Amino acid sequence: MPMSSRCLLAASVSVFALVPGGVLAQSAAPTLVPDIVVTATRSPQAISRAGSAISVISGEEIAKESPKSITDVLRRVPGLSVNEAGGPGGTTSVRIRGAEARHTLVLIDGIRVNDPSAGAGEFDFANLEAVDIERIEVLRGPQSALYGSDALGGVINIITRKGRSPRASLSLEGGSYGTKAGRAAVSGSSGPVNYAFSATGFDSAGFSRYGYRIGRIERLYAWPLEADSAERLGASGRVGIALSPDAELEFGGYTSYNGAQYDAAFGAAPDTPSQSQQRLFEGHTRLTVNAFDGILRNSFLISGSRTNRHYRDVSYFGSPLVTNWSNSGYEGDRISAEYQGDLKLGTFGLLTFGAKFERERFLTSARDVLPFTSPWRETNDASRDTRSIYALHQISLFENLHLSFGGRLDAVEKEGSFGTWRATAAYEVPNSRTTLRASIGTGAKAPSLFQLYDPLYGTPGLEPERSIGADIGIDQRLLDDRLILSATFFANRFRDLIDFSFSPGDCPPGNLYGCYLNVARARTSGVELSAEADIVPSLLRIKAVYTHTDAFDLATHLRLARRPQDEGRLGLIITPMAGLSIEPSVVFVGRRFSTTGEREELAPYARLDVYADYKIDETFSMYVRAENLTDARYQDIYNYGTAGRSFYAGLRATW
């Protein structure tokens, strides 16, 4: 299913019923209809009426991506930058419109899964597994008025499949670097009950995260660099029960395991046998009730998530080399309860309102193994509560002007409260297939528990990070939807950003090793372009995205780290015969710096991938995938390697 930054030309589109921050798919239509999105307004809305910049990635596109790096599918979305630390299983971050990785709010079926135990509360996309995902909605720009803390850059909502007609699928694949992967899914419905379950697994011998295919590093070693393996497992499930024509109860959950070897990448010998294990759990219960003949929809949500991370960190220092080995553990918990109401006001539009309670807790522990052994010791144990209320009013004037106005108040325990707001407008120009849109809003992110309460580096009393951002765009459909164009111009300002100072003189008494401070300011601006063209119907289609981003530290006037000035993707879909699809694509990433202060410059690169799929019959299909066909040498992060030319093949069955 083709994707653009604003519109999808869909052969099959699901129509969604509202849940808080997620969706309940109701039916599928085989004809071209307006795409329905939920993340932009927390309620079902045609994408052409959303004043916000939102992109949708279909489940079909996700299924074609390599299970070793599912985040590559996000490179199809304008405005997003992906950084992976040395191949599959390595720490993976996603930035939206030049904001920090911690400013990307990640939802799974509407449930917030950012890690409370992470240094800045960010989400590690290495924990995202290729379960049976129905679609991913990416909402760009500050969204705190809708979703609260963490949404300064935008929101990524991963929506798993909901059971409808009976369906089962199984796929197996293998390939380069000793890679083996498998996926299985089953979904359906029986009477008032619908269900969907899926599982996936991936294993790879990998390559050295430090220095692989980086000549200046490999020449320093008289022996081959040690390969760093990766293993991932994932599962998801949703069960819905129609209690009555006006009430539905849903139970759902997601879990993943990511075990990966990694290199310390510092010290006298950076190629080390370090190892990490990460586990993510998410579970939720939703009750959706229609009242007053459907005028008021009530949604009640109880959810919880947990992230467990364990590290065996090995490094070498001194001459002769001395082995330093330490173990550490991080546990982050989040529980929440939320109510959302959607009140139909007739000609006066739709009023969405709600309240949420959330409790976060993190616990860390550590022990030394070499050169001296110590018992496990607790290094952090802190928690906090957040209470929130929000409201959003949507109204359409003259049938083709669609407006929304919203605000939110978050009260954070011991840290005060902050308010945010947002306004959008979309104008569908009559008889032209043109949509003009604009949005403006503010964002805020509460300091992480680590930044506040870590005994060595924490600074109680930190203020929330804040931003204001705006965008304006145009979407155009031409030639009976054979050509779809989109352009968006955006600008953001950030203040009170939390940065780390190594100078004890800048810190409160007692912070002898440095501290966190509200000292940084930044601005980002740029343009997002996308195009889809049906060049030869049923034979050749082109999809392209491009983003230009200027991201600067306002104190130093230097570019922010890991923000390419230019990046994009060009893909073709070629169907030379019935059942055969060939999809070459080129990803290009421009000049950028790996470290602050415009240090460790990374060269531009282009990577050529090809995916081909042949449908044997109604049940079976086979596919091959070639990645980095030109064997381009590049780095996402300075000194971290990336895969060379590699090939994979698989068999898929669907019935």
C-alpha positions as a printed Julia matrix, in Angstrom:
655×3 Matrix{Float64}:
   0.0     0.0     0.0
   1.7     3.25   -1.05
   2.44    5.81    1.65
   2.93    9.58    1.53
   3.45   12.12    4.27
  -0.21   13.0     4.27
  -2.29   10.68    2.14
  -2.42    6.99    1.23
  -3.77    5.66   -2.01
  -5.36    2.62   -0.42
  -6.74   -0.56   -1.86
  -7.95   -1.59    1.54
  -8.61    0.81    4.39
  -9.83    0.02    7.87
 -12.42    2.2     9.53
 -11.66    2.73   13.18
 -13.66    3.17   16.35
 -12.22    5.32   19.11
 -10.14    4.16   22.03
  -7.93    6.43   24.15
  -4.92    7.06   21.94
  -5.45    3.88   19.9
  -7.9     2.28   17.51
 -10.4    -0.54   17.27
 -10.69   -1.59   13.62
 -14.28   -2.22   12.57
 -14.41   -3.08    8.89
 -12.45   -2.98    5.67
 -13.56   -1.49    2.37
 -11.99   -2.55   -0.92
 -12.56    0.8    -2.63
 -10.71    4.11   -2.48
 -11.97    6.01    0.58
 -10.41    8.74    2.73
  -7.86    7.27    5.14
  -8.9     7.38    8.75
  -6.3     8.24   11.4
  -6.65    8.42   15.16
  -3.38    9.76   16.57
  -3.82   13.29   15.19
  -6.91   14.09   17.32
  -7.36   11.01   19.59
 -10.54   10.29   17.6
 -11.21    8.84   14.11
 -10.73   11.48   11.44
 -10.18   11.51    7.67
  -6.54   12.33    7.05
  -7.54   15.14    4.68
  -9.23   16.91    7.62
  -6.23   16.74    9.94
  -4.39   20.03   10.15
  -1.39   18.23   11.64
   1.33   16.6     9.55
   0.74   12.86    9.87
   2.07    9.85    7.96
   0.79    6.29    7.86
   2.89    3.17    7.2
   0.78    0.15    6.26
   1.21   -3.35    7.63
   2.06   -4.55    4.13
   5.06   -2.21    3.98
   6.18   -3.27    7.46
   6.03   -6.98    6.54
   8.53   -6.37    3.72
  11.14   -4.87    6.04
  14.0    -6.91    7.43
  13.21   -8.32   10.9
  16.76   -7.43   11.95
  16.02   -3.69   11.66
  12.31   -2.91   11.5
  13.02    0.75   12.22
  14.26    1.1     8.63
  10.59    1.36    7.69
  10.53    4.71    9.49
  12.98    6.07    6.92
   9.95    6.17    4.61
   8.5     9.01    6.68
   9.7    12.56    6.02
  11.07   14.4     9.02
  12.44   11.31   10.8
  16.12   10.44   11.4
  17.16    6.95   12.53
  20.44    6.1    14.3
  21.45    2.52   15.08
  24.56    1.77   17.15
  26.36   -0.9    15.15
  23.75   -3.15   13.58
  20.76   -5.16   14.83
  20.2    -5.18   18.57
  22.24   -2.0    19.14
  20.71    1.06   20.77
  18.42    2.67   18.18
  16.98    6.17   18.4
  14.52    8.11   16.26
  14.42   11.9    16.09
  11.52   13.9    14.64
  12.14   17.26   12.97
  15.52   17.7    14.62
  14.29   17.29   18.2
  16.12   15.03   20.64
  15.42   11.29   20.73
  13.88   11.79   24.18
  11.31   14.1    22.57
   9.76   11.24   20.56
   6.75    9.79   22.37
   6.2     6.12   21.48
   2.84    4.4    21.87
   1.91    0.76   21.31
  -1.84    0.51   20.76
  -2.1     3.91   22.4
  -0.08    2.91   25.49
   2.98    4.99   26.37
   6.12    2.79   26.46
   8.99    5.3    26.85
  11.41    3.91   29.44
  11.13    5.51   32.93
  14.54    4.09   33.86
  16.41    5.56   30.86
  18.66    8.54   31.46
  16.27   10.93   29.68
  13.16    8.73   29.47
  13.67    7.86   25.8
  12.5     4.73   23.95
  15.09    2.33   22.53
  13.7     1.14   19.19
  15.89   -1.97   19.43
  12.99   -3.26   21.56
  10.49   -2.87   18.71
   9.71   -6.28   17.22
   8.0    -7.08   13.93
   4.83   -8.51   15.47
   1.58   -8.42   13.48
   1.46   -4.63   13.09
  -1.54   -3.26   11.23
  -0.17    0.26   10.76
   2.12    2.86   12.24
   0.91    6.46   12.52
   3.59    9.14   12.82
   2.42   12.54   14.06
   5.0    15.3    13.62
   5.36   18.52   15.6
   4.79   19.3    19.33
   1.85   17.23   20.61
   1.94   17.71   24.4
  -1.55   19.28   24.32
  -2.84   15.85   23.31
  -0.37   13.45   24.89
   1.51   15.27   27.65
   5.2    14.85   28.41
   7.76   13.5    25.89
   5.89   14.67   22.75
   7.96   17.77   21.87
   9.1    16.3    18.55
   6.08   14.16   17.79
   4.34   10.83   18.37
   4.86    7.36   16.88
   1.82    5.13   17.45
   2.33    1.42   16.65
  -1.05   -0.24   16.15
  -1.22   -4.03   16.22
  -3.81   -6.05   14.32
  -7.33   -6.55   15.63
  -9.21   -9.74   14.8
 -11.82   -9.68   12.03
 -12.25  -12.45    9.48
 -10.18  -15.61   10.16
  -6.57  -15.19    9.05
  -3.29  -16.97    9.73
   0.24  -16.4     8.46
   3.66  -17.96    8.84
   7.02  -16.89    7.42
  10.59  -18.15    7.69
  13.75  -16.55    6.35
  17.53  -16.76    6.51
  20.53  -15.02    5.05
  23.8   -13.17    5.58
  25.59  -12.87    8.93
  24.06  -16.18   10.03
  20.61  -14.62   10.18
  17.52  -16.7    10.97
  14.02  -15.28   11.5
  10.43  -16.43   11.77
   6.99  -14.9    12.21
   3.57  -16.39   12.98
   0.18  -14.75   13.43
  -3.43  -15.77   13.78
  -6.53  -13.59   14.05
 -10.27  -13.85   13.63
 -13.61  -13.53   15.35
 -16.37  -15.77   16.65
 -19.67  -14.27   17.69
 -19.02  -11.37   20.08
 -15.31  -12.23   20.48
 -12.45  -11.15   18.22
  -8.82  -12.11   18.72
  -5.34  -11.57   17.28
  -2.08  -13.17   18.41
   1.38  -13.04   16.89
   4.96  -14.05   17.66
   8.3   -13.36   16.02
  11.91  -14.39   16.5
  15.24  -13.27   15.09
  18.83  -14.43   15.56
  22.03  -13.21   13.94
  25.73  -13.88   14.42
  26.2   -10.22   13.46
  29.43   -8.29   13.1
  31.6    -6.19   15.38
  29.66   -3.11   16.42
  32.93   -1.24   16.92
  34.97   -0.65   13.8
  33.4    -3.12   11.35
  34.22   -2.06    7.76
  35.9     1.11    9.05
  39.38    0.91    7.54
  41.23    3.22    9.94
  40.07    1.04   12.86
  40.49   -2.4    11.3
  44.09   -1.54   10.36
  44.92   -1.01   14.03
  44.11   -4.61   14.94
  46.36   -7.56   14.15
  43.39   -9.92   14.58
  39.78   -9.82   13.33
  37.3    -7.81   15.34
  34.94   -9.94   17.43
  31.43  -10.38   15.98
  28.58   -9.15   18.2
  25.49  -11.34   17.97
  21.87  -10.34   18.48
  18.74  -12.26   19.42
  15.21  -10.86   19.6
  11.83  -12.35   20.48
   8.46  -10.66   20.45
   4.76  -11.4    20.95
   1.51   -9.48   20.97
  -2.14  -10.24   21.57
  -5.54   -8.52   21.55
  -8.9    -9.96   22.55
 -12.1    -7.96   22.19
 -15.52   -8.85   23.58
 -18.69   -7.09   22.41
 -20.68   -6.89   25.63
 -23.58   -5.23   23.82
 -24.14   -3.19   20.64
 -22.87   -0.16   22.6
 -20.09   -1.62   24.72
 -16.81   -3.41   24.01
 -14.16   -4.73   26.37
 -10.61   -5.29   25.14
  -7.55   -6.95   26.66
  -4.18   -6.51   24.98
  -0.47   -6.78   25.49
   2.97   -6.68   23.89
   6.31   -8.11   25.0
   9.79   -8.25   23.53
  13.25   -9.54   24.45
  16.44   -8.13   22.97
  19.73   -9.85   23.8
  22.79   -8.31   22.17
  26.54   -8.29   22.5
  28.12   -4.85   22.28
  31.47   -3.08   22.44
  32.37   -0.54   25.11
  33.92    1.59   22.32
  36.27    3.41   24.7
  39.44    2.64   26.64
  42.64    1.07   25.34
  40.86   -1.81   23.54
  37.28   -0.85   22.61
  36.36   -4.24   21.04
  35.0    -5.88   24.22
  32.77   -8.89   25.09
  30.05   -6.79   26.72
  26.46   -7.99   26.67
  22.98   -6.54   27.24
  19.54   -8.01   27.84
  16.4    -5.91   27.53
  12.79   -6.9    28.18
   9.7    -4.81   27.51
   6.2    -5.64   28.77
   2.97   -3.75   28.06
  -0.56   -4.71   29.03
  -3.89   -2.91   28.97
  -7.63   -3.23   29.46
 -10.1    -0.95   27.67
 -13.82   -0.51   28.07
 -15.61    1.55   25.42
 -19.25    2.48   25.99
 -21.58    4.52   23.78
 -24.25    6.49   25.63
 -27.23    8.66   24.66
 -27.7     6.97   21.26
 -24.03    7.37   20.4
 -23.81   11.06   21.25
 -21.23   10.38   23.98
 -18.52    7.78   23.65
 -16.86    6.85   26.96
 -13.48    5.12   27.0
 -11.85    3.74   30.15
  -8.27    2.52   30.03
  -6.05    0.83   32.61
  -2.52    0.05   31.46
   0.93   -0.84   32.68
   4.4    -1.26   31.23
   7.78   -2.43   32.47
  11.27   -2.21   31.02
  14.05   -4.42   32.41
  17.62   -3.82   31.24
  20.73   -5.7    32.37
  24.29   -5.03   31.24
  27.56   -6.91   31.62
  29.95   -4.11   30.8
  33.59   -5.04   30.11
  36.37   -2.56   29.33
  40.17   -2.56   29.32
  42.44    0.16   30.72
  46.08    0.69   31.56
  49.34   -0.87   30.42
  49.46   -3.77   30.82
  45.71   -4.0    30.24
  43.5    -4.38   33.3
  40.01   -5.83   32.86
  37.16   -3.8    34.35
  33.92   -5.77   34.57
  30.72   -4.48   36.14
  27.09   -5.6    36.11
  24.17   -3.19   36.25
  20.4    -3.43   36.16
  17.64   -0.93   35.35
  13.94   -1.41   35.96
  11.29    1.11   34.92
   7.58    0.72   35.73
   4.56    2.73   34.65
   0.9     2.25   35.57
  -1.92    4.53   34.5
  -5.67    4.96   34.5
  -7.41    7.2    31.97
 -10.89    8.32   30.98
 -11.69    9.89   27.62
 -15.05   11.19   26.49
 -16.07   12.19   22.97
 -19.18   14.33   22.84
 -20.91   14.98   19.52
 -22.17   18.57   19.39
 -23.96   18.39   16.05
 -23.15   21.44   13.93
 -20.85   22.62   16.74
 -18.42   19.75   16.13
 -16.85   17.22   18.49
 -15.54   17.82   22.01
 -12.92   15.37   23.27
 -12.02   15.6    26.95
 -10.33   13.41   29.5
  -8.29   12.87   32.62
  -5.35   10.62   33.4
  -3.41    9.41   36.43
   0.07    7.96   35.92
   2.69    6.62   38.3
   6.31    6.05   37.24
   9.05    4.3    39.18
  12.64    3.35   38.45
  15.09    1.15   40.29
  18.77    0.67   39.45
  21.44   -1.58   40.93
  25.07   -2.4    40.25
  27.99   -4.57   41.3
  31.68   -4.77   40.41
  33.18   -8.09   39.31
  36.74   -7.18   38.21
  39.32   -6.12   39.25
  37.53   -6.13   42.61
  34.28   -7.89   43.48
  31.48   -6.17   45.39
  27.94   -7.22   46.35
  24.9    -5.87   44.51
  24.01   -2.4    45.71
  20.92   -0.32   45.02
  21.89    2.93   43.31
  18.46    4.48   42.62
  14.88    4.04   43.75
  12.49    6.86   42.93
   8.91    7.37   41.79
   6.41   10.12   41.01
   2.75   10.65   40.14
   1.35   12.77   37.32
  -2.26   13.94   37.06
  -3.52   15.35   33.79
  -6.64   16.85   32.25
  -7.13   17.75   28.59
  -9.72   18.9    26.08
  -9.88   19.27   22.29
 -12.66   20.91   20.27
 -13.0    20.06   16.57
 -15.38   21.89   14.27
 -15.96   22.13   10.52
 -17.11   25.39    8.94
 -18.58   25.72    5.44
 -18.07   21.94    5.08
 -14.45   22.27    3.94
 -12.69   24.25    6.69
 -11.73   22.0     9.6
 -10.44   23.53   12.84
  -9.26   22.17   16.18
  -8.3    23.88   19.44
  -6.94   22.0    22.45
  -5.1    22.29   25.73
  -3.74   20.16   28.54
  -2.6    20.63   32.13
  -0.11   18.19   33.69
   0.56   18.28   37.44
   3.76   16.42   38.34
   4.38   15.39   41.94
   7.04   17.54   43.66
   7.74   19.37   40.4
   4.74   21.64   39.87
   2.55   21.77   36.78
   2.79   22.86   33.16
   0.21   23.7    30.54
   0.34   23.21   26.78
  -1.95   24.11   23.85
  -2.4    23.36   20.16
  -4.46   24.64   17.2
  -4.81   23.24   13.67
  -6.6    24.13   10.46
  -7.2    22.19    7.23
  -8.94   23.68    4.19
 -10.11   21.39    1.38
 -10.2    23.63   -1.69
 -13.47   22.88   -3.54
 -13.24   21.01   -6.85
  -9.43   20.91   -6.82
  -8.31   17.89   -4.73
  -6.11   20.36   -2.85
  -5.76   20.54    0.94
  -4.09   23.45    2.73
  -3.16   22.87    6.36
  -1.41   24.53    9.25
  -0.76   23.86   12.92
   0.86   25.56   15.89
   1.37   24.32   19.41
   3.58   24.01   22.44
   5.37   21.04   23.95
   6.77   20.21   27.37
   8.75   17.34   28.84
   9.14   16.74   32.56
  12.7    15.93   33.71
  13.38   12.2    33.88
  13.58   10.44   37.22
  17.28    9.82   36.63
  17.96   13.51   35.9
  16.2    14.47   39.12
  17.13   11.83   41.65
  20.32   10.02   40.67
  22.57   10.37   43.78
  25.67   11.27   41.76
  24.35   13.4    38.91
  20.71   14.21   39.68
  19.52   17.78   40.22
  16.21   18.17   42.1
  14.19   21.18   41.0
  14.84   20.97   37.27
  12.23   22.72   35.12
  10.37   21.0    32.27
  11.87   21.32   28.8
   9.62   23.43   26.57
   9.06   24.1    22.9
   6.82   25.93   20.47
   6.42   24.74   16.9
   4.44   25.47   13.77
   4.06   24.08   10.29
   2.2    24.88    7.09
   1.64   22.5     4.21
  -0.16   21.61    1.03
  -1.35   18.25   -0.32
  -2.35   17.82   -3.94
  -3.92   14.9    -5.81
  -3.77   14.96   -9.61
  -4.6    12.77  -12.61
  -7.35   10.81  -10.82
  -5.05   10.21   -7.86
  -2.24    8.82  -10.02
  -0.03   11.63   -8.72
   0.01   12.63   -5.04
   2.23   15.48   -3.87
   2.84   16.91   -0.4
   5.0    19.68    1.02
   5.36   20.88    4.61
   7.43   23.73    6.05
   8.14   23.57    9.79
   9.91   25.54   12.52
  10.47   24.8    16.22
  12.07   26.59   19.16
  13.27   24.77   22.28
  14.17   26.29   25.63
  15.13   25.07   29.1
  16.63   21.98   27.51
  18.34   19.77   30.05
  22.06   19.36   29.45
  24.87   17.83   31.48
  27.66   19.91   32.96
  30.94   18.3    34.02
  31.92   21.37   36.05
  31.13   21.08   39.78
  31.13   24.88   39.89
  27.92   24.93   37.86
  26.23   22.41   40.14
  24.56   22.43   43.57
  26.72   21.46   46.55
  27.22   17.7    46.68
  27.34   17.15   42.9
  31.08   16.55   42.73
  31.05   14.76   39.36
  28.74   17.04   37.39
  24.99   17.57   37.17
  21.99   18.2    34.91
  20.95   21.82   34.27
  18.27   23.71   32.3
  20.76   25.59   30.14
  20.3    24.69   26.48
  18.27   26.36   23.74
  17.86   25.2    20.15
  15.92   25.84   16.96
  15.03   23.58   14.07
  13.4    24.35   10.74
  13.06   22.74    7.36
  10.92   21.3     4.63
   9.37   17.85    4.17
   8.47   16.69    0.65
   6.83   13.51   -0.6
   5.49   12.27   -3.9
   3.77    9.18   -5.26
   3.31    8.65   -8.98
   1.52    5.83  -10.76
   3.66    6.03  -13.89
   2.27    2.97  -15.68
  -0.85    1.59  -13.97
  -0.36   -1.98  -12.72
   3.29   -1.89  -13.83
   5.37    0.96  -12.34
   4.87    3.19   -9.32
   7.32    5.63   -7.71
   7.43    6.81   -4.1
   9.84    9.46   -2.84
  10.39   11.42    0.37
  12.92   14.15    1.14
  13.65   16.22    4.25
  15.88   19.26    4.66
  16.57   20.15    8.3
  18.48   23.0     9.89
  19.05   22.25   13.59
  21.22   24.6    15.65
  22.28   25.08   19.26
  21.36   28.72   19.97
  24.21   29.16   22.45
  27.02   28.01   20.16
  25.28   28.5    16.78
  26.65   25.09   15.77
  24.66   22.25   14.26
  23.08   19.72   16.59
  24.56   16.22   16.53
  23.13   13.39   14.42
  20.73   15.58   12.44
  21.41   15.18    8.71
  20.86   18.38    6.79
  19.44   16.37    3.89
  18.01   12.85    3.74
  15.41   10.93    1.82
  14.33    7.79    0.06
  13.4     6.93   -3.53
  11.57    3.68   -4.19
  10.06    1.93   -7.19
   7.33   -0.71   -7.26
   7.59   -2.78  -10.45
   5.04   -5.49  -11.24
   6.19   -6.99  -14.58
   3.83   -9.98  -14.36
   0.98  -11.27  -12.26
   2.17  -12.26   -8.79
   5.67  -10.74   -9.13
   6.67   -7.49   -7.42
  10.16   -5.97   -7.53
  10.91   -2.98   -5.3
  14.33   -1.31   -5.53
  14.95    1.65   -3.23
  17.74    4.08   -2.44
  18.14    5.67    0.99
  20.44    8.69    1.11
  21.68   10.55    4.18
  23.67   13.78    3.95
  26.46   15.35    5.95
  26.08   15.4     9.73
  28.08   15.29   12.96
  28.09   12.41   15.42
  29.03   14.53   18.46
  28.05   17.98   19.75
  30.19   20.94   18.8
  30.31   19.82   15.15
  32.84   17.1    15.98
  33.28   13.68   14.37
  31.84   14.53   10.98
  30.16   11.68    9.12
  30.31   11.49    5.34
  27.13   11.37    3.22
  26.06    7.98    1.93
  23.51    6.25   -0.29
  22.34    2.66    0.22
  20.65    0.55   -2.47
  18.22   -2.18   -1.39
  16.02   -4.46   -3.51
  13.0    -6.49   -2.39
  11.27   -9.0    -4.65
   8.16  -11.05   -3.91
   6.57  -13.81   -6.01
   3.11  -15.14   -5.2
   3.17  -18.87   -5.94
  -0.54  -19.41   -5.3
  -3.27  -18.14   -2.99
  -1.43  -19.51    0.03
   2.32  -19.4    -0.58
   4.73  -16.69   -1.67
   8.5   -16.48   -1.69
  10.66  -13.4    -1.38
  14.27  -12.27   -1.55
  15.85   -9.12   -0.18
  19.22   -7.67   -1.09
  20.56   -4.92    1.18
  23.35   -2.44    0.48
  23.92   -3.9    -2.97
  26.72   -1.44   -3.74
  28.51   -2.38   -0.5
  28.58    1.26    0.62
  30.73    1.96    3.69
  29.02    4.35    6.05
  28.43    5.1     9.72
  25.26    6.13   11.53
  27.31    6.82   14.66
  31.04    7.54   14.7
  33.18    4.37   14.98
  30.13    2.04   14.84
  29.98   -0.35   11.89
  27.14   -1.07    9.47
  26.31   -4.13    7.36
  27.9    -4.65    3.96
  26.31   -6.28    0.93
  23.91   -8.92    2.26
  21.17  -11.24    0.96
  18.12  -12.84    2.55
  15.38  -15.18    1.32
  12.15  -16.39    2.83
   8.9   -18.26    2.37
   5.54  -16.91    3.51
   2.2   -18.68    3.86
  -1.14  -16.95    4.43
  -4.51  -18.62    4.72
